[in-house]
């Protein structure tokens, strides 16, 4: 902006400055600064329309919208050609290794759901028949974050999903509130419909059960 202003003052007879009025400022360096700042932001953040609106709100001048649009689009195209589609925000997400799926990135994984779990042992919990001792043993000897709950180990119909934290919280609360009555042989159920014997101590974990877990078919492709 300053160089252009000096050029106008030094060579007013040039064809580029033929429409300049000698009585008013033909070149305002501040306008160049605003356009340059918009171009820099567009190249770094990849913003387009929203950035034009922001710059218009800052200046309040309609005549600056066209040069702002041109500079913003050119800056965005140049940045994408040199660096790629990632903005500075997406770059920091990748740098910090946050779990983020970029909608602009095309990813194709030619595997099915069964390929991810074929070498793993499926650990399920029947909705009845488990004891406190068995639940504690399961928590101590596995590192799963949760367990599917099924109606029984034969038909394997899914009833829900309970997290490791839910199991630990349920056991801890049972020992705190019913310590004299709870023993390692106490029954643990995951359904309010289960009718325990009258003289049996039963821990009902239904409130910690997610009864509508997300289910994926084994043959579902992962794209």
C-alpha positions as CSV (number, residue, x, y, z in Angstrom):
1,X,0.0,0.0,0.0
2,X,2.8,2.4,0.9
3,X,4.7,1.6,-2.3
4,X,1.7,2.1,-4.4
5,X,1.0,5.4,-2.8
6,X,4.6,6.5,-3.5
7,X,4.2,5.4,-7.1
8,X,1.1,7.5,-7.5
9,X,2.8,10.5,-6.1
10,X,6.0,10.0,-8.2
11,X,4.4,9.0,-11.5
12,X,0.9,10.6,-11.6
13,X,0.9,10.6,-15.5
14,X,1.0,6.8,-15.8
15,X,-2.0,5.1,-17.4
16,X,-2.6,3.0,-14.3
17,X,-3.3,6.2,-12.3
18,X,-5.2,8.1,-15.0
19,X,-8.5,8.1,-13.0
20,X,-6.9,9.3,-9.8
21,X,-8.1,12.7,-8.7
22,X,-5.4,15.1,-7.5
23,X,-7.8,16.6,-4.9
24,X,-8.4,13.3,-3.1
25,X,-6.3,10.4,-1.9
26,X,-6.2,7.8,-4.7
27,X,-4.4,5.1,-2.7
28,X,-5.1,4.5,1.0
29,X,-2.5,2.2,2.5
30,X,-4.9,1.0,5.1
31,X,-7.1,-0.6,2.5
32,X,-4.2,-2.6,1.3
33,X,-3.5,-3.7,4.9
34,X,-7.1,-4.9,5.3
35,X,-7.0,-6.8,2.1
36,X,-3.6,-8.3,2.9
37,X,-4.8,-9.3,6.4
38,X,-7.9,-11.0,4.8
39,X,-5.7,-12.9,2.4
40,X,-3.4,-14.1,5.2
41,X,-6.4,-15.3,7.2
42,X,-7.9,-17.1,4.2
43,X,-4.6,-18.9,3.5
44,X,-4.2,-20.0,7.1
45,X,-7.8,-20.8,8.1
46,X,-9.3,-21.6,4.6
47,X,-12.3,-19.4,5.4
48,X,-14.1,-17.8,2.5
49,X,-17.6,-16.4,2.7
50,X,-17.5,-16.0,6.5
51,X,-14.2,-14.1,6.2
52,X,-15.7,-11.7,3.6
53,X,-18.6,-11.0,5.9
54,X,-16.3,-10.4,8.9
55,X,-14.2,-7.9,6.9
56,X,-17.3,-6.1,5.6
57,X,-18.5,-5.7,9.2
58,X,-15.1,-4.3,10.2
59,X,-15.0,-1.8,7.4
60,X,-18.6,-1.1,6.5
61,X,-17.7,-0.4,2.9
62,X,-19.4,-2.2,0.1
63,X,-16.8,-1.2,-2.4
64,X,-14.2,-3.3,-0.7
65,X,-16.2,-6.6,-1.0
66,X,-15.0,-7.4,-4.6
67,X,-11.3,-7.0,-3.9
68,X,-11.7,-8.9,-0.7
69,X,-13.4,-11.8,-2.4
70,X,-10.7,-12.0,-5.1
71,X,-7.9,-11.9,-2.6
72,X,-9.5,-14.4,-0.3
73,X,-10.2,-16.9,-3.0
74,X,-6.7,-16.6,-4.6
75,X,-5.1,-17.0,-1.1
76,X,-7.2,-20.1,-0.4
77,X,-6.3,-21.7,-3.8
78,X,-2.6,-21.0,-3.4
79,X,-2.5,-22.3,0.1
80,X,-4.3,-25.5,-0.9
81,X,-2.0,-26.0,-3.9
82,X,1.1,-25.6,-1.7
83,X,0.2,-27.1,1.7
84,X,-3.0,-29.1,1.1
85,X,-6.6,-28.9,2.2
86,X,-5.8,-28.8,5.9
87,X,-6.2,-25.5,7.7
88,X,-4.2,-24.5,10.8
89,X,-6.9,-25.8,13.1
90,X,-6.9,-29.2,11.4
91,X,-3.1,-29.3,11.5
92,X,-3.2,-28.7,15.3
93,X,-5.8,-31.4,15.7
94,X,-3.5,-33.9,13.9
95,X,-0.5,-32.6,15.8
96,X,-2.2,-33.2,19.2
97,X,-3.5,-36.6,17.9
98,X,-7.1,-35.9,18.6
99,X,-9.7,-38.4,17.3
100,X,-11.0,-36.4,14.4
101,X,-12.3,-37.6,11.0
102,X,-12.0,-34.8,8.4
103,X,-15.0,-34.8,6.1
104,X,-12.9,-33.4,3.3
105,X,-10.5,-36.4,3.4
106,X,-11.5,-39.5,1.5
107,X,-10.6,-42.6,3.3
108,X,-11.3,-46.1,2.0
109,X,-10.7,-49.2,4.3
110,X,-11.3,-52.4,2.5
111,X,-12.1,-54.5,5.5
112,X,-15.3,-55.8,7.2
113,X,-16.2,-55.6,10.9
114,X,-15.4,-59.3,11.4
115,X,-11.8,-58.6,10.3
116,X,-11.3,-56.4,13.3
117,X,-12.5,-58.9,15.9
118,X,-11.7,-62.3,14.4
119,X,-8.6,-62.7,16.7
120,X,-10.3,-61.5,19.9
121,X,-12.2,-63.5,22.5
122,X,-15.8,-62.3,22.9
123,X,-16.5,-61.9,26.6
124,X,-20.2,-61.5,27.4
125,X,-22.3,-61.4,30.6
126,X,-25.6,-63.4,30.9
127,X,-28.3,-61.3,32.4
128,X,-28.6,-63.9,35.3
129,X,-26.4,-66.5,36.9
130,X,-23.3,-64.4,37.6
131,X,-21.9,-64.0,41.1
132,X,-20.0,-61.2,42.7
133,X,-16.8,-63.4,42.7
134,X,-17.1,-64.0,38.9
135,X,-17.6,-60.3,38.2
136,X,-14.6,-59.4,40.3
137,X,-12.5,-62.0,38.6
138,X,-13.6,-60.7,35.2
139,X,-12.7,-57.2,36.0
140,X,-9.3,-58.2,37.4
141,X,-8.3,-60.4,34.5
142,X,-9.5,-58.4,31.5
143,X,-8.9,-54.9,30.2
144,X,-12.1,-54.5,28.2
145,X,-13.9,-51.2,28.6
146,X,-17.3,-52.8,28.7
147,X,-19.2,-56.1,28.2
148,X,-22.2,-57.1,26.1
149,X,-25.1,-58.5,28.2
150,X,-27.0,-61.3,26.6
151,X,-30.1,-63.3,27.6
152,X,-28.0,-66.5,27.9
153,X,-24.8,-67.9,26.5
154,X,-26.7,-70.3,24.1
155,X,-28.9,-68.0,22.0
156,X,-26.7,-65.0,22.6
157,X,-29.5,-62.4,22.1
158,X,-28.1,-59.0,23.0
159,X,-29.9,-57.3,26.0
160,X,-27.6,-54.3,26.4
161,X,-24.1,-53.2,27.2
162,X,-22.5,-52.3,30.5
163,X,-19.2,-50.5,30.9
164,X,-16.4,-51.5,33.2
165,X,-16.9,-48.3,35.2
166,X,-20.6,-49.2,35.6
167,X,-19.7,-52.6,37.0
168,X,-17.1,-51.2,39.3
169,X,-19.5,-48.5,40.5
170,X,-22.3,-51.0,41.1
171,X,-20.1,-53.4,43.1
172,X,-18.6,-50.5,45.2
173,X,-22.0,-49.1,46.0
174,X,-23.4,-52.6,47.0
175,X,-20.5,-53.2,49.4
176,X,-20.9,-49.7,50.9
177,X,-24.6,-49.9,51.4
178,X,-25.2,-53.6,52.0
179,X,-21.8,-54.7,53.3
180,X,-23.0,-57.3,55.9
181,X,-25.3,-59.0,53.4
182,X,-23.2,-59.0,50.2
183,X,-20.8,-61.9,49.8
184,X,-18.7,-63.3,46.9
185,X,-21.5,-65.7,46.2
186,X,-24.2,-63.1,45.9
187,X,-26.0,-63.2,42.6
188,X,-25.6,-60.3,40.0
189,X,-28.5,-59.7,37.5
190,X,-28.9,-57.3,34.7
191,X,-32.6,-57.4,34.3
192,X,-35.4,-56.2,36.6
193,X,-37.6,-59.1,35.3
194,X,-35.4,-61.7,37.0
195,X,-37.1,-63.0,40.1
196,X,-34.6,-64.0,42.8
197,X,-35.3,-66.4,45.6
198,X,-36.7,-64.7,48.7
199,X,-33.7,-65.6,50.9
200,X,-31.0,-64.6,48.3
201,X,-29.1,-61.4,48.1
202,X,-29.2,-60.2,44.6
203,X,-27.3,-57.2,43.1
204,X,-29.4,-55.5,40.4
205,X,-27.2,-53.8,37.8
206,X,-30.1,-52.7,35.5
207,X,-29.6,-49.0,36.1
208,X,-26.0,-49.2,34.7
209,X,-27.1,-51.1,31.6
210,X,-27.3,-49.4,28.2
211,X,-30.3,-51.2,26.7
212,X,-29.9,-49.7,23.2
213,X,-26.2,-50.1,22.3
214,X,-24.9,-49.6,18.8
215,X,-24.7,-52.9,17.0
216,X,-22.7,-53.5,13.8
217,X,-23.2,-56.5,11.6
218,X,-20.1,-58.7,11.2
219,X,-20.3,-58.3,7.4
220,X,-20.6,-54.6,7.5
221,X,-17.9,-52.9,5.4
222,X,-15.9,-50.2,7.0
223,X,-15.5,-47.3,4.5
